[in-house]
Amino acid sequence: MTRPYDPVSFLEANAERRGGGVAIWDQGVEITFVELLGHVRRLQALLSARGVKPGDVVGVRLPNVWMYVALELAVPDFGGVLLPLPLGLGEHEMRWITGKARPVLLIDSVMADQLATASADGLPAPATAAADPSRIVEIALTSGTTGMPKLASLSARLKQATFEGFTTRLEVSENDRVLPMTPLTQGIGGMCLYCLRAGAALVMLHEPQWTAEHCLEVARDSRSTLLVGVPTNVIRLLAHPISLPAARAVAVAGAPLPPEIAERWEISTGIPISSFYGSMDAGQLAVARPSDPQSARWTTVGRPHDRADWKIVDGEICMRGDLVQERYWGETFGPHSDDGWVHMGDLGFVDEAGYLHVAGRVKDIIIRGGTNINPYEVESILRTHPGVVDACVVGRPHAELGEVAVAFVVGRADKHELDGFLNERGLAHYKWPEAVYNVEELPLSGPGKVNRKSLRELAAQR
C-alpha cells in the first residue's frame, strides 16, 4: 500500500504488484522494481555501516545513472537528507556548498562503483524514517546569476504535491518510459524521478555530457515514450534527423518555449510538446497536458496546479503554499516577500480558459527612451528566420536613450538581412536590435537558461 510522503512505499507497491516490470533502463540493462528495491535496501545498510545517521546530509555527484535513482530513494527513507551536486560545479562552488550543507559523505563515481558491487550480507538494516510531511528530505541548488546559489530545503510535503501535479498533468502511467534530458541532480531532470512512483520506467542517458546524437540514440534504443528537458535540448535535437516511433510527448521547462520552436518540433516529428513552469526557489506552479489544445501547449505553461496558491500582482506571477519551500537551508528566511508571497520575477497572465502565459522576466525588459521592449517578443520573431537557429536579445547602455536592444544570434543571418526581415514582419522599428552579433552558441547559466547577464556585459563592451 502506498503512503503519502513515503516514496519507497510506491516502489514497494510496484515491486509487489508487477515486480518484473522495468523500473530503470541504463545502457541497455533493465532493472526491475524488485531489483531496484533490493538495491535501495542494500545501499541503506551500506551507508549506515559507514556511519550515516538520520538527519545527516549525503552529497551525491553522479551523472544520470541507475545508482543515482537508488540513492535518491535510499537516503531519505532512513532519515537522511539528499544533497544532489551537479557535475558542472567548480571547486569554488563545491567548497561553498559543502561548507554550507556539511555532508557527512560525498558519493562520486568512484564510490558509486564500490557501492554498486558491495555486499550488505550480515549488516543490520537501519530503521526507516516515519512519513513526516514537514521533514526536509532534499537540499537543492537554486540557479542564480549573481553570487553563490541558495540552497532550497525540499520537504516531503512539497515533493509529494509536486509528484501528484507533475505526473497527473503529463498523464504518466506504468506504460511510460521517461527520458530525462537534463541532469537528475538539477530541478528539471529531478522532476522525472517522480514518474517512478507512478510505475513508469526511467531511462538513463548515463554519459555526463549531453549531445543530441546520444540522446536520440538512447531514446530510440530504450523505446522512450516521454522526453523531459529544456528548450535548448529541443532546439539542438531539431538540427538532426529525428525518428522516435515510441515517443508520445515531450515536456520542457527552465526557460520559455518559443512557439515557433514548438511548431517546428511538432510539424517535423508529429510528437506533441508542452511546457511546465516553476523555480527551485518557489516550486512548480503549472504543467501543460500533452492532450491540451495545440495552441495552449505552444503558447502557455498549462493551468496552475489544483494545490497551488497563486495570483498575478502588477503583471508579476506570485505563489505560496504546499509547493513552496518554507526557508533556505541554513537560513532563517525563505523566498517569501514581506507580503507572504513568492514573487517569481516573471511577467504573466491567465487567459479566459485558465491557461497561464509567461511573458518574460521583469528584469529582462529593455527600457528604450521610456518605452518597454520585451526581448522574448523580438527573439520569437528572429527565430522564424531560416538563417537563425537561436537568438537572445539584451539591453545595452545608451547615453541618450538609456538602453537599446542588441541581438546575439546563432546562425548566419547579419543585421542588414534581419532588419529587412523584421520590417517584413511588421515589428515596430524601436524594437529592432541596434547590433547583431553572430555566435556559435548562447551561454547558459543553468539548465536551459540563457545567461543574459553575461551577454549584457558582453554587449556593454562592444
Secondary structure, DSSP 8 states (H G I E B T S, - for coil): --BTTBHHHHHHHHHHHHTTSEEEEETTEEEEHHHHHHHHHHHHHHHHHTT--TT-EEEE---S-HHHHHHHHHHHHTT-EEEE--TT--HHHHHHHHHHH--SEEE-HHHHHHHHH---TT----------TTSEEEEEE---SSSS--EEEEEHHHHHHHHHHHHHHTT--TT-EEEESS-TTSHHHHHGGGGGGGT-EEEE--SSS--HHHHHHHHHHHT-SEEEE-HHHHHHHTTS----TT--EEEE-SS---HHHHHHHHHHH---EEEEEEETTTEEEEE--TTS-HHHHHH---EE-TT-EEEEETTEEEEESTTS-SSBTT-S--S--TTSSEEEEEEEEE-TTS-EEEEEEGGG-EEETTEEE-HHHHHHHHTTSTTEEEEEEEEEEETTTEEEEEEEEEES--HHHHHHHHHHTT--GGGS-S-EEEESS--EEETTEE-HHHHHHHHHT-
